[in-house]
Amino acid sequence: MPLSLALLIFSLSSPPQKVVEDRCATMQARLDTATAKPPPQTEMSHLYSGIVIVTATQPFCMGWTVVTVFRDQDFHWALRRTSVGHDLTIAPDEHWAYSTACPAIIDWLERLERLPIRFGIGPIRQAPKSRKSVRVPVLDGTEYTVRGYGWVTQPSGAPASLSLSSNDGEVAAWTRGLLQATVPCWTAG
């Protein structure tokens, strides 16, 4: 009997194998849990509200970092960083940073407000003028997302949400810069 036929007969007679857990679904569930966690518990916890969520997701579901930005009514900022590495069975690692002890937080949040990003649907009424060359998109690498929820206000005063994602360019540079500038600011939660 040929070897391939023997292997086929053996595989048909062996018990069914357990399906390996979907790594990406597990990672996404934990990412959703990390972003839904409430603001920090401090003596002024009732004053903090969530403003921005920043995520850095590794390719092939190999881990992620979430930074959630909170603000109180006196414009004190609290950042919670939650990370999970390639071994998703390990509990997320959580750290905190506060603008009162880390001026880099305010500097980088101000830079976020100045990102020169538009919707890019134009030109609306005129033929396109010569444009500088468009960069080829990076197809792999860490995906960076900056998401505001309820913090964007329209001229009417109505809230809106905004989300920017990229693994290259200004969004990626801002996120990497924030994470690097705040390295000395994090304390274990």
C-alpha angles and dihedrals in degrees: 000000000000116000094242091054091048090051091049092052091046093049092050092051096046120091118264115275121237112253112245113244114264102255095200093050090049091049092048092050091052091045090053090050092051093051093047095054113118125248122284120291106239134135086274097040093127089063098054120095130181115254113164138011118205119191133186110193119191118225120263092022093286097145145302146223123216123193114190116195120211129184132194127209091267091055095252108151127215122190125197117198117196120181137182121187131206093292100074092187091074116091115254116270111235129197136167134215128186129203091223088069099027118050090183088077093064092043092055095043089054089052089054089057089054099050106134097225124137132178091260099213095128161137088079105177107009136062112261115270120219108292131201112259117283116238118240108250119252106242099197139028134076115336113221121201128184112191128180118195119199092339097100112083125197121220088264090058093248114138123244135178127233131196129186122185131179142134092214141034130027098340092052093042092050093048094047089047093052092049093047096044092052097048094108092044102065122103126185114268 
